[in-house]
Amino acid sequence: MFGRRALFTMIAGLGAVAVTPAEAAPRVRTIPVGPDPALVAVNSGSGAVYVGNGDNSVSIVDGVTVEIGGTPTDLSIDEASGQVYAASEHAGTVTVFDPAGRIRGLIAAGPGASVIDLDADDNRLYAAGGTAGSVAVIDTVAGVITGLLHGPGHGFGGIRVDSGRRVAYLSNVDAGTVEVLDLGSRRFTTTIPVGQAPTSLALHDASNTLYVANSGIHHLSVVDGASHTERARILLRSEASSVAVHQSSHTVYANGGPDGIVRIDGAAGKITGELSLGINPGGIAVDQRSGAVHVTDPLHDQLYVIDGF
């Protein structure tokens, strides 16, 4: 399936890396963060990295730790201003802080608000409920909810806003679908069947391709954003709960290892490499400028930073 491989032994117990013979071994380093890190987000403009921990905090890598009053369940960044938005499902809030970690606001986002994404062009943040099929529309300038939209299903596991095309995609965990929200009319318009228990979503802007991590089955769904249909499925060796895409190279990364991450050529729709980390990795984010892949390690309270993969 993957062709011929060369095995490289990584130091510090990182395990084996599967790469093609012409490739060099990826460079992997670890950074201590807070306990039980599950989320990671990168500001590709500044290079700042933020990690959501299980102790109601967000670690700013090489910086301070921000207490947000509830376990963070999603992170979103305004790359122009540097402001960070941290959702907490249990608290039903979104905490806003600046690049230095200073709290700038606390927004009541509705019951069970768990996943968020920013439409920076329109100064809107969309907060979707993990326990209710609702989406709060938040004015990021005023810091208030301007609308509460009711969608299909009982909750959402992921959200991705396409600002240019004025739509948002939300993964409907129980139904095994992705719901399409028209941002102009504020109405749900289309239901896209995907795999079992879809969660994380990643959008490749240029090709208008959406990647869906199906946490209940061993494949990644590839959705055509123009026709709103699942056009392919990429078989993984384990379920994936997080997916990210490097825009310029159209490279997709998912935590479907089974004990690490996989690299996918998005244009070809094929797996081109696997990197074993020896653990079940958590969240994934890509620095669009450097191409570095950031992966949380909830077992050892650390963050992997991977270059050259």
C-alpha positions as CSV (number, residue, x, y, z in Angstrom):
1,M,0.0,0.0,0.0
2,F,2.8,2.4,0.9
3,G,5.5,1.1,-1.4
4,R,9.0,0.5,-0.2
5,R,10.0,2.1,3.1
6,A,13.2,2.8,5.0
7,L,13.1,2.6,8.7
8,F,14.8,5.2,10.8
9,T,15.3,4.8,14.5
10,M,14.5,8.0,16.4
11,I,16.2,8.9,19.7
12,A,14.4,9.3,23.0
13,G,12.1,6.4,22.4
14,L,10.2,8.0,19.5
15,G,10.0,4.7,17.6
16,A,10.3,4.1,13.9
17,V,9.5,6.5,11.1
18,A,8.3,5.2,7.8
19,V,9.6,7.3,4.9
20,T,10.5,6.7,1.3
21,P,14.2,6.0,0.6
22,A,14.8,9.5,-0.8
23,E,13.5,11.2,2.4
24,A,15.4,12.3,5.4
25,A,14.1,11.4,8.9
26,P,11.9,14.1,10.4
27,R,13.2,16.2,13.2
28,V,11.2,15.7,16.4
29,R,11.5,17.6,19.6
30,T,9.3,17.7,22.7
31,I,8.1,20.7,24.9
32,P,6.6,20.3,28.3
33,V,3.1,21.8,28.7
34,G,0.3,21.4,31.2
35,P,-1.5,18.2,32.2
36,D,-3.5,16.1,29.8
37,P,-3.0,18.4,26.7
38,A,-5.7,17.7,24.1
39,L,-5.7,20.8,21.9
40,V,-3.1,22.8,19.9
41,A,-3.4,25.9,17.7
42,V,-0.7,27.9,15.9
43,N,-0.6,31.5,14.8
44,S,1.2,31.1,11.6
45,G,1.9,34.8,11.3
46,S,3.8,35.1,14.6
47,G,4.7,31.4,15.2
48,A,3.0,31.5,18.6
49,V,1.7,28.1,19.8
50,Y,-1.1,27.5,22.2
51,V,-2.0,24.2,24.0
52,G,-5.3,23.5,25.7
53,N,-4.7,21.4,28.9
54,G,-7.0,19.3,31.1
55,D,-6.5,21.5,34.2
56,N,-8.6,24.5,32.9
57,S,-5.6,26.2,31.4
58,V,-4.0,27.1,28.1
59,S,-0.2,27.0,27.8
60,I,1.5,29.6,25.6
61,V,4.6,27.7,24.4
62,D,7.7,29.6,25.7
63,G,5.4,31.9,27.6
64,V,2.8,31.9,30.4
65,T,-0.1,29.7,31.3
66,V,-3.6,31.2,31.1
67,E,-6.3,30.0,33.4
68,I,-9.7,30.1,31.7
69,G,-12.1,28.8,34.4
70,G,-13.0,25.6,32.6
71,T,-11.5,22.7,30.6
72,P,-10.7,24.1,27.1
73,T,-12.5,22.2,24.4
74,D,-11.4,24.2,21.3
75,L,-9.1,27.1,20.3
76,S,-9.3,29.7,17.6
77,I,-6.8,32.5,16.7
78,D,-7.2,35.9,15.0
79,E,-3.8,35.9,13.3
80,A,-3.9,39.6,12.6
81,S,-4.6,40.8,16.1
82,G,-3.1,37.8,17.9
83,Q,-6.2,37.4,20.0
84,V,-6.9,33.8,21.1
85,Y,-10.4,32.4,21.8
86,A,-10.7,29.4,24.1
87,A,-14.0,27.6,24.4
88,S,-15.0,25.6,27.5
89,E,-18.0,23.3,27.1
90,H,-18.6,22.8,30.8
91,A,-18.6,26.5,31.5
92,G,-20.4,27.4,28.4
93,T,-18.0,30.3,27.8
94,V,-15.4,31.6,25.4
95,T,-12.3,33.2,27.1
96,V,-10.5,35.9,25.0
97,F,-6.9,36.7,25.7
98,D,-4.0,38.5,24.0
99,P,-0.7,37.1,22.8
100,A,0.9,37.8,26.2
101,G,-1.8,35.8,28.0
102,R,-3.8,38.8,29.4
103,I,-7.5,38.1,29.6
104,R,-9.5,40.5,27.5
105,G,-13.0,39.1,27.8
106,L,-15.3,36.3,28.9
107,I,-18.2,35.6,26.6
108,A,-21.2,33.6,27.6
109,A,-21.6,31.4,24.5
110,G,-24.6,29.2,25.5
111,P,-25.0,25.8,27.1
112,G,-22.5,23.2,26.1
113,A,-20.6,25.5,23.6
114,S,-17.6,23.3,22.8
115,V,-16.2,24.0,19.3
116,I,-15.4,27.4,17.8
117,D,-14.1,28.9,14.6
118,L,-13.5,32.5,13.6
119,D,-14.6,34.5,10.7
120,A,-12.1,37.3,11.0
121,D,-13.3,39.1,7.9
122,D,-16.7,39.6,9.4
123,N,-15.7,40.0,13.1
124,R,-17.7,36.9,14.0
125,L,-17.0,33.9,16.1
126,Y,-19.2,30.8,15.7
127,A,-19.5,28.6,18.8
128,A,-21.3,25.3,18.3
129,G,-22.8,23.2,21.1
130,G,-21.4,19.8,21.9
131,T,-24.6,18.7,23.7
132,A,-27.2,20.7,21.7
133,G,-27.6,21.3,18.0
134,S,-27.1,25.1,18.3
135,V,-24.6,27.6,17.1
136,A,-24.0,31.0,18.8
137,V,-23.0,33.8,16.6
138,I,-20.7,36.2,18.5
139,D,-19.7,39.7,17.6
140,T,-16.0,39.7,18.5
141,V,-15.9,43.5,18.6
142,A,-18.7,43.9,21.1
143,G,-18.1,40.5,22.7
144,V,-21.8,39.6,22.7
145,I,-24.0,36.9,21.0
146,T,-26.0,38.4,18.1
147,G,-27.8,35.2,17.2
148,L,-28.5,31.6,18.3
149,L,-29.0,29.2,15.4
150,H,-30.7,25.8,15.8
151,G,-29.4,23.0,13.6
152,P,-30.0,19.4,13.1
153,G,-28.9,16.7,15.6
154,H,-28.0,16.8,19.2
155,G,-24.5,18.3,19.1
156,F,-21.5,19.1,17.0
157,G,-17.9,17.8,17.3
158,G,-16.1,20.2,15.0
159,I,-16.6,23.4,13.0
160,R,-14.7,25.0,10.1
161,V,-15.6,28.4,8.7
162,D,-14.9,29.1,5.0
163,S,-15.0,32.9,5.1
164,G,-14.5,33.4,1.4
165,R,-17.3,31.2,0.3
166,R,-19.5,32.3,3.2
167,V,-20.3,28.9,4.6
168,A,-19.4,26.9,7.7
169,Y,-19.1,23.1,8.1
170,L,-20.1,21.4,11.3
171,S,-19.6,17.7,12.1
172,N,-22.7,16.1,13.4
173,V,-21.3,13.3,15.7
174,D,-24.4,11.2,16.3
175,A,-25.7,11.3,12.8
176,G,-22.4,10.7,11.0
177,T,-22.9,13.8,8.8
178,V,-21.4,17.2,8.1
179,E,-24.0,20.0,8.2
180,V,-23.5,23.1,5.9
181,L,-24.4,26.5,7.4
182,D,-24.9,29.4,5.0
183,L,-23.4,32.4,6.9
184,G,-25.4,35.0,4.9
185,S,-28.9,33.6,5.6
186,R,-27.8,31.9,8.9
187,R,-29.6,28.7,7.8
188,F,-28.5,25.1,7.6
189,T,-28.8,24.2,3.9
190,T,-27.2,20.8,3.2
191,T,-26.5,17.5,5.0
192,I,-23.4,15.5,3.8
193,P,-23.2,11.9,4.9
194,V,-19.6,10.9,6.0
195,G,-18.2,8.3,8.4
196,Q,-19.1,7.3,11.9
197,A,-18.7,9.9,14.7
198,P,-17.1,12.7,12.7
199,T,-15.2,15.2,14.8
200,S,-12.3,17.4,13.6
201,L,-12.5,19.2,10.2
202,A,-9.8,20.8,8.0
203,L,-10.4,22.8,4.8
204,H,-7.9,23.1,2.0
205,D,-8.9,26.6,0.6
206,A,-7.5,26.5,-2.9
207,S,-9.1,23.2,-3.9
208,N,-12.2,23.7,-1.8
209,T,-11.7,20.3,-0.2
210,L,-12.9,19.4,3.3
211,Y,-11.2,16.6,5.3
212,V,-13.3,14.9,8.0
213,A,-11.8,12.9,10.9
214,N,-14.2,10.1,11.6
215,S,-13.5,9.0,15.2
216,G,-15.6,5.9,15.0
217,I,-14.2,4.3,11.9
218,H,-10.8,3.8,10.2
219,H,-11.1,6.3,7.4
220,L,-10.9,10.0,6.6
221,S,-13.7,11.4,4.6
222,V,-12.8,13.7,1.7
223,V,-15.6,16.2,0.9
224,D,-15.9,18.3,-2.3
225,G,-16.9,21.8,-1.1
226,A,-18.4,22.7,-4.5
227,S,-20.9,19.8,-4.7
228,H,-21.2,19.2,-1.0
229,T,-20.6,15.4,-1.4
230,E,-18.2,12.9,0.0
231,R,-16.0,12.1,-3.0
232,A,-13.4,9.7,-1.4
233,R,-12.4,7.9,1.7
234,I,-8.8,7.4,2.8
235,L,-8.3,4.2,4.8
236,L,-6.3,4.7,8.0
237,R,-4.9,2.1,10.4
238,S,-6.8,3.5,13.3
239,E,-9.6,6.0,14.0
240,A,-8.6,9.7,13.7
241,S,-10.0,12.4,15.9
242,S,-7.9,15.3,14.6
243,V,-6.9,16.5,11.2
244,A,-5.0,19.5,9.8
245,V,-3.8,20.7,6.4
246,H,-0.8,22.6,5.2
247,Q,-2.3,25.0,2.6
248,S,0.6,25.6,0.2
249,S,1.6,22.0,-0.2
250,H,-1.9,20.5,0.2
251,T,-0.5,18.0,2.7
252,V,-2.9,16.6,5.2
253,Y,-2.0,15.2,8.7
254,A,-4.2,13.1,10.9
255,N,-3.7,11.2,14.2
256,G,-4.7,7.9,12.6
257,G,-1.3,6.2,13.1
258,P,-2.3,4.0,15.1
259,D,0.4,5.1,17.5
260,G,1.4,8.3,15.7
261,I,0.4,10.5,12.8
262,V,-0.1,9.9,9.0
263,R,0.8,12.2,6.2
264,I,-1.5,12.4,3.1
265,D,-0.9,13.9,-0.3
266,G,-4.2,15.8,-0.6
267,A,-4.0,16.2,-4.4
268,A,-3.5,12.4,-4.9
269,G,-5.6,11.3,-2.0
270,K,-3.0,8.9,-0.8
271,I,-1.0,8.3,2.4
272,T,2.7,9.1,1.8
273,G,4.2,8.6,5.2
274,E,3.6,7.5,8.8
275,L,5.4,8.7,11.9
276,S,5.3,6.6,15.1
277,L,5.3,8.6,18.3
278,G,4.7,5.6,20.6
279,I,1.5,7.0,22.0
280,N,-2.1,7.8,20.9
281,P,-1.6,11.5,19.9
282,G,-4.1,14.2,20.6
283,G,-4.7,17.4,18.6
284,I,-2.8,18.4,15.5
285,A,-2.0,21.8,14.1
286,V,0.3,23.0,11.3
287,D,2.4,26.2,11.1
288,Q,1.5,27.4,7.6
289,R,4.7,29.4,7.3
290,S,7.3,26.9,8.5
291,G,5.4,23.7,7.8
292,A,6.1,22.4,11.3
293,V,3.5,19.9,12.6
294,H,2.5,20.3,16.3
295,V,1.0,17.3,18.1
296,T,-0.2,17.0,21.7
297,D,0.9,14.0,23.9
298,P,-1.8,13.7,26.6
299,L,0.0,10.7,28.2
300,H,3.3,12.5,28.9
301,D,2.0,16.1,29.2
302,Q,4.1,17.4,26.3
303,L,3.9,18.8,22.8
304,Y,5.7,17.3,19.8
305,V,7.1,19.7,17.2
306,I,7.9,17.9,14.0
307,D,9.9,19.4,11.1
308,G,10.6,17.8,7.8
309,F,7.6,15.4,7.7
